[in-house]
Amino acid sequence: MGLNPNAIRFLARESKNRNRCERTAMIGRQGVHVPAAQLEQSLNEEFQLDLPSDQIRAAHAAGFADDLFRLLGSKTVDSFDYSDH
């Protein structure tokens, strides 16, 4: 499970409109399922969030969406997952 291009656009649009969730909870630990270049293009070119490229790529490389949510304004990110991961 994870964030596809449409979910990324939704989160970017909400962040652009200052509708940031300071507390984020995920059901299951979500991954980011878009290439790093597409993530950066969506956040910075399409939605003009002006986020540092190195931070976007680091959030992408982390493997899970936690760092991306923090980059978009979440102060806390929790996940509820039954698995051992």
N, C-alpha and C positions, 0 to 999 in steps of 0.2 A: 504494500500500500504506500501511497505517497502523493506528492504534489505534482500534478501534470501542468502543461502550459496554461490551461484555463484557470486553474487554482492560483498559479503564480500571478496571472493578470489580475485576478480578483484581489489578492493580497496587496499587490502594488497599487491598484486603484484606491483601495481603502487607505493605504499608507499615504498616498498623495493627497487624499482628501482629509488627512489628519484624523482619520477614524482608527487610531492605533489601539490595539488591545494591549494594555500593560501586563495583563496576565493571560497566558495562553495555555490551554489544556488540549492534548491530543488523545484520541482513542487509538491506541497502538502507536508505536514510534514511527513517525512518517519519514520517508526519504524524499529527496528532490529528484524527480524523474524528467529532467530536461538537461541538455548539455550546458556546461558552464557558460559558453559563449552566448547561448540563447537566453540564459538567465540574466546575464549582464545586459544584453540588448533590451530585454523586456523591462528591466528595472530602470536602466539609465537612459535609453534612447526612446522607448515607447512611452514611459511614464515620467521621465526626467526627474528621477529621485536623486541624482547626483551622489550616488554611493561610491565609496572607493573600490576600484576594481579588485585590489588585493583582498579586501574583506568579502566581496561577493564570491570570489574564487575560493577563499578559505571556507566560507559557509557551504559552498557546493561540495568541496572536498571532504567535509566533515562526515559525510555519509548519511546523516539524518538532518531533518529540517530544523532542529533546535536553534542552531546558529543563525539560520535565515530569519526565523521569527524574531530573534534578538536584534538582528540587523535592521529589521523593519519596525522596531520600537518596543517589543515585548521586554519587560523587565524580568519576568519569571516565565519559564516554560516547563510544564509538567506533561508527562505521558502516562497513561494508564494502559498497562499491557500485562497480559497473563503469562507471556512467554518468558523464558530464561534470559533473553537478550536484554 
